[in-house]
């Protein structure tokens, strides 16, 4: 095996290795992007679930209020009936004060329940927003990785061209 053959073989090996490395870098970049897109899709799904849970919590709060109002109305009616059966006028004096106090306490409970439901729904929506933001960050990170791998692949292709040129120069020196 002569020196020319060794130079050619070395040049081919260097070019081939650089091109294989460039191909691997491009594949790694694509994989990073695909992984980022997949992870973003999971975050988006989690965000939709959080929004759905918030909607459900708001509806449940409204339904609880309706049920509670019915219970209070029934309690007020029973209380008024009990007063009337005992011969007390329920629409004035102490019986009226009791009914008013019951109604006021019920409204306070309803307002507290509304606030709690709104707070929980808001927290769920905020979780959805956070999931979407995390998904965007994940995707941006993956895009940055893909760019870095593409840049690395370009550098490796440049190394292949450099090796090819150097091999050609060496061959020219021998001939």
C-alpha positions as CSV (number, residue, x, y, z in Angstrom):
1,X,0.0,0.0,0.0
2,X,1.5,3.2,-1.1
3,X,1.4,6.6,0.4
4,X,-1.2,7.8,-2.1
5,X,-3.5,5.0,-1.1
6,X,-3.0,5.8,2.6
7,X,-3.8,9.4,2.0
8,X,-6.9,8.5,0.0
9,X,-8.0,6.0,2.6
10,X,-7.4,8.5,5.4
11,X,-9.3,11.2,3.6
12,X,-12.2,9.0,2.8
13,X,-12.4,7.8,6.4
14,X,-12.2,11.4,7.7
15,X,-14.9,12.6,5.3
16,X,-17.1,9.6,5.9
17,X,-16.8,10.0,9.7
18,X,-17.6,13.7,9.5
19,X,-20.6,13.1,7.3
20,X,-21.9,10.3,9.6
21,X,-21.5,12.6,12.6
22,X,-23.4,15.3,10.7
23,X,-26.2,12.9,9.9
24,X,-26.3,11.9,13.6
25,X,-26.5,15.5,14.7
26,X,-29.3,16.2,12.3
27,X,-31.2,13.2,13.6
28,X,-30.6,14.2,17.2
29,X,-31.9,17.7,16.3
30,X,-35.1,16.2,14.8
31,X,-35.5,13.9,17.9
32,X,-35.1,16.9,20.2
33,X,-37.8,18.8,18.3
34,X,-40.2,15.8,18.2
35,X,-39.7,15.3,22.0
36,X,-40.4,18.9,22.6
37,X,-43.5,18.9,20.5
38,X,-44.7,15.7,22.3
39,X,-44.0,17.2,25.8
40,X,-45.8,20.4,24.8
41,X,-48.8,18.3,23.6
42,X,-48.9,16.7,27.1
43,X,-48.8,20.1,28.8
44,X,-51.6,21.4,26.5
45,X,-53.7,18.3,27.4
46,X,-53.0,19.0,31.1
47,X,-54.1,22.6,30.6
48,X,-57.3,21.6,28.9
49,X,-58.0,19.2,31.8
50,X,-57.3,22.0,34.4
51,X,-59.7,24.3,32.5
52,X,-62.3,21.5,32.3
53,X,-62.0,20.9,36.1
54,X,-62.4,24.7,36.7
55,X,-65.6,24.7,34.6
56,X,-66.8,21.6,36.5
57,X,-66.0,23.3,39.9
58,X,-68.0,26.4,38.9
59,X,-71.0,24.4,37.8
60,X,-70.8,22.3,41.0
61,X,-70.7,25.6,43.1
62,X,-73.8,26.8,41.3
63,X,-75.6,23.5,41.9
64,X,-74.7,23.5,45.5
65,X,-76.1,27.0,45.9
66,X,-79.4,26.0,44.3
67,X,-79.7,22.9,46.6
68,X,-78.8,25.0,49.7
69,X,-81.4,27.6,48.8
70,X,-84.0,24.9,48.5
71,X,-83.0,23.5,51.9
72,X,-83.1,26.9,53.5
73,X,-86.5,27.7,52.0
74,X,-87.8,24.4,53.4
75,X,-86.2,25.1,56.8
76,X,-87.7,28.6,56.9
77,X,-91.1,27.2,55.9
78,X,-90.9,24.6,58.7
79,X,-89.8,27.2,61.2
80,X,-92.7,29.5,60.3
81,X,-95.1,26.6,60.4
82,X,-93.8,25.6,63.8
83,X,-94.3,29.1,65.1
84,X,-97.8,29.3,63.7
85,X,-98.8,25.9,65.1
86,X,-97.7,27.1,68.6
87,X,-100.0,30.1,68.2
88,X,-97.2,32.7,67.7
89,X,-97.4,35.2,64.9
90,X,-94.3,34.3,62.7
91,X,-94.3,37.6,60.8
92,X,-93.4,39.9,63.7
93,X,-91.3,40.1,66.8
94,X,-88.9,37.3,67.8
95,X,-90.1,34.7,65.3
96,X,-89.4,37.3,62.5
97,X,-86.0,38.0,63.9
98,X,-85.2,34.3,64.0
99,X,-86.3,33.9,60.4
100,X,-84.2,36.9,59.3
101,X,-81.2,35.6,61.2
102,X,-81.5,32.2,59.5
103,X,-81.8,34.0,56.1
104,X,-78.8,36.2,56.8
105,X,-76.7,33.2,57.9
106,X,-77.7,31.3,54.8
107,X,-76.7,34.2,52.5
108,X,-73.3,34.3,54.3
109,X,-72.9,30.6,53.8
110,X,-73.8,30.9,50.1
111,X,-71.4,33.8,49.6
112,X,-68.6,31.9,51.4
113,X,-69.3,28.8,49.1
114,X,-69.3,31.1,46.0
115,X,-65.9,32.5,47.0
116,X,-64.4,29.2,47.8
117,X,-65.7,27.8,44.5
118,X,-64.4,30.8,42.6
119,X,-61.0,30.5,44.3
120,X,-60.7,26.8,43.5
121,X,-61.7,27.3,39.9
122,X,-59.3,30.2,39.6
123,X,-56.5,28.0,40.9
124,X,-57.4,25.3,38.4
125,X,-57.4,27.8,35.6
126,X,-54.0,29.2,36.8
127,X,-52.7,25.6,36.7
128,X,-53.8,25.5,33.1
129,X,-52.0,28.7,32.3
130,X,-48.9,27.4,34.0
131,X,-49.1,24.1,32.0
132,X,-49.4,26.1,28.7
133,X,-46.4,28.2,29.6
134,X,-44.4,25.2,30.6
135,X,-45.3,23.6,27.3
136,X,-44.1,26.7,25.4
137,X,-40.9,26.7,27.4
138,X,-40.4,23.0,26.6
139,X,-40.9,23.6,22.9
140,X,-38.6,26.6,22.9
141,X,-35.9,24.6,24.6
142,X,-36.4,21.8,22.1
143,X,-36.1,24.2,19.2
144,X,-32.9,25.6,20.6
145,X,-31.5,22.1,20.9
146,X,-32.5,21.4,17.3
147,X,-30.7,24.6,16.2
148,X,-27.6,23.6,18.1
149,X,-27.6,20.2,16.6
150,X,-28.1,21.6,13.1
151,X,-25.2,24.0,13.7
152,X,-23.1,21.1,14.9
153,X,-24.0,19.2,11.7
154,X,-22.9,22.1,9.6
155,X,-19.7,22.2,11.4
156,X,-19.2,18.5,10.9
157,X,-19.9,18.9,7.2
158,X,-17.4,21.7,7.1
159,X,-14.9,19.4,8.7
160,X,-15.6,16.8,6.0
161,X,-14.9,19.4,3.3
162,X,-11.7,20.5,5.2
163,X,-10.5,16.9,5.3
164,X,-11.3,16.4,1.6
165,X,-9.4,19.6,0.7
166,X,-6.5,18.6,3.0
167,X,-6.4,15.1,1.4
168,X,-6.4,16.7,-2.1
169,X,-3.6,19.1,-1.0
170,X,-1.5,16.1,0.3
171,X,-2.1,14.2,-3.0
172,X,-1.0,17.2,-4.9
173,X,2.2,17.4,-2.9
174,X,3.1,13.8,-3.8
175,X,2.4,14.0,-7.5
